[in-house]
Amino acid sequence: MAAGSTIITAPGRMTTTGTDPAALLKLAAWLSPSFPVGAFAYSTGLEWAVEAGLVERRAGLEAWLRTVVEVGPPRQDAVLVARSWRAVAAGDDGALLETAELAAALKGTAELAQETIVQGGAYLRTVSAAWPSPRLDAVAQTLAGAGIEPALPVAVGAASAAHGVALGPTLSLFLHAVAANQVSAAIRLSVIGQTDGQRVTAALEPVILAVAATAEAADPDDLGAATPVLDWCSMRHETQHTRLFRS
């Protein structure tokens, strides 16, 4: 067995950590900006925050994203990724459906709900089409049978578990993808340039790793976000006159 690969400790059970190269290649593809889920079309309220002068230049963007990742929707979504991963790894359809229902209900605005549901459905369909897996097909059938379109964190956790991709790297790269998409949105909104975008991405690495570790160790019911200004920005964005993004 290669060093750092996922270890099977009992039939059907996987460790949550590992650096199997094939698994990392899957994550690199699934959480890439080029993965066809339409992430480029969403700013998660950032567009209104910029319009309102709440986010300016590199320092402002870094402070905004640090807070959003630490205590906002990404932190909550990371816990949902872990919940869905463990449900699929254990073959627990009841836990999977409960997590999917929670994920659909926990968004504070219509735009944020649409953002996660549209991306989640596209994510699950694309992974299933390009990386066929009977186990993931079963997950999709379970969700469809309950009339649930999966939110993005549910789709990410389920796909990783179905393909034997460890939870630890899944959480880290999921949060990195969320932050990177926000940085990309800020560049397109002319808040920063490309080099400063990479500076912000680099500065967020410790935050991403800390939140990923917290989410992996968290109680499955430890759900919550504390960014009311982000929700307010999302609500205001719904009626913003000129906009580039859908959220």
N, C-alpha and C positions, 0 to 999 in steps of 0.2 A: 504493500500500500504506500502511495506517495505521501511524503511528509505533509501534514496539514490538511489532508483530505478528510471528507466527512466520514465519520466512523459509525457503523451500524452496531448499536449496543444490544439490540434485541430485535426480533422479527417486527418489521414495520416501524421501528423507532430510529430516529436520527438525532445526532447531536446538533446543537444550535449554532456551533461555530465550525469554521473550516475554510480552506483556501484552495479547494480543488480547482485547477486551471480551467477545466471544461465548464465548471459552474460559473466561474468568474467571467468567462466569455459570454455565457448566456446573460448574465446581469449587465455586462457592458452593452450588449445589443438591446435588451429589454428596456433599459433605463437611459438609453442614448437620446439626445435631442432629435435624432432622425427617426426614432421609432414612431410609427404612424398612429399616434393617439390624439394628435391635434393640440399638444401642450403649448405650442407656440402661440395659440390663439387666446391664451388666458394670462391675466396678470394678477389674479387673486386680490383685487382691490388696490394694487399698486398704482394703477393708472390714475385713479382719483386722488390717491395720496400725493402724487406728483403734482396734479392739477391744483390741489389745495395748498401746496407749498410745505407739506409735511415731510417730504423726502427731497433733499437737495444735495447734490454732489456726492462724492464717494463716502465721506464720513457719515452723512445722513442715511445713505442706503445701507451701509454696513450696520449701523445701529438699528435700523428698522428690521433688517433680516435677522440679526442676532436675536432680537426680542421675539419675532415671529416664530423662528425655529425653536427657541427655548421654551416658550410658553403658549404658542399659538396652535393653529390647526395642524402644522407638520408634526408637532410633538404628539398630539392626539392620534393622528393618522399612523404614526409609527407604532403605537400601542395596538391599533387595529390591524396593522400588518402582522404583528406578532400573534395576535389572537387568531387571525385567519390561517396563518402558517401552522400553528399548533393544532387547530381543528382539522385541517386537511391531513397533516402528518399522522394524527391519531385516528383518522377515518370517522370523525365525529360530525355527522351532518347537522345535528341539532345545534352544536356550538357554531358551526359555520353559518347557518341561517340566522342565528341570533346576532352574530357579529355583523353580517350583511345588513340586517335590519337597523342595527345601531348606527352603522356607518352612513346609511342613507338618511337617518334622522338627525344626525349631530351637526349638520351644517347650518350656520346662522342665517343665511340669506338664499334667495332663489338662485342667484348667479353662482354662488359657491356650490350649491347642491348640483346644479347642472354641470358645472366644471368637473366634479369628481365622478358623476354617473356616466357622462359621455366618455370620458377618458377610461374609466374602468371597463366599460363594455368593449371599447375598441382594443384595450390591452388584452383582455381575455381572448377575444376572437383572433387577434393577430398571433399571439403565442400559440394558440391551438392550431392555427393554420400552418405556421412555419416550423413549429416544434411539436408534432403530434404526440399526444399522450393519452392513453385510455383513462388514466387517473384524473387528468384535467378535464377530459370529456365528461366524466362522471360528476365532477364539481359543477361544470356548466349546466348539466341536466338537473342537478339538485336545485340550483339557483333558479333556473327557468321554471321548474315544476312549482316553485313557490311564488313565481311571478316577480322575482327580484332581479333587477339589473345591478350588477355589482359596482360599488364605489371603487375608486382606484386602489386604495390600500388593501381592500379585500382581494382584488384581482392580483395584485403584486404578491401578497402573502400566499395565496392559493397556488399561483403558478410556480413559485419557488419551491414550495413543499411538494407539489406534484412531481417536479423534476429533480427532487433530491438536492436542491440548492440550500445551503445552510442559512439560518436565520440571521446571524450576526452580519455577514456581508450584505445580505438583502436589505437590512435596516440602514446600514451606513450609506449604501449606494442609492437607496430610495430617497433619503434625506438630502444627499448631495444633488440628486436630479431635481428635487423640488427647489433647492436654493439656486442651482444653475439656471433653471428656467426663469426665476425671478431676476437674476442678474441679466439674462438675455433680454427680458422685458424692459429693464431699466436702460440698457444700451439703446434699444429701439425708441425709447421715450426721450433719448438724449440727456439723461441724467448724468451719465458717465460715458467714457470711451471704452474701447475694448481692453486696453491694458489695465485701466482701473477696474474693469470688470473682473479680470483675473486676480487682481490684488484683493478684491472683496471675497472672491471664491476661496482664495488661500487663507484669508483671515478667518473664514467661517469653519475651517476644518476642525479645530478643537471643539467648537460648539456642536457640530454634526456628530462627531464621535461620542461626545458626552451624552447627547440626547439619544443616540442609538443604543448605547449601553444601558441607559436608564429605562428605555422602552423594552429592551430585552429582558431586564430583570423585574419589570413592573408587575404588580398585580394585574390580572386581565381586566379587572373592573376599574382600574385607575385611569379613567378617561376624563378629559376636561381640557379646556383652553381658556386663556385669560387675556385675550386681545380684543376688547370691545371696539377700539378705534379701527381695527381692520374690518370688523363687521360693518361699522358705520361707513367706512370708505366703500365697501362693497355695495351697500344700499344706495349710496349717492351715485355710484357708477351706473346703476340701472337706468338713470335718467340723464347721464352726462351727454351733453349735446354732440360733441365731436370726440370720437374715441377710436383707438386702434384695436382694442381687445374686447373679448366677450365677457370678461369679468374683471 
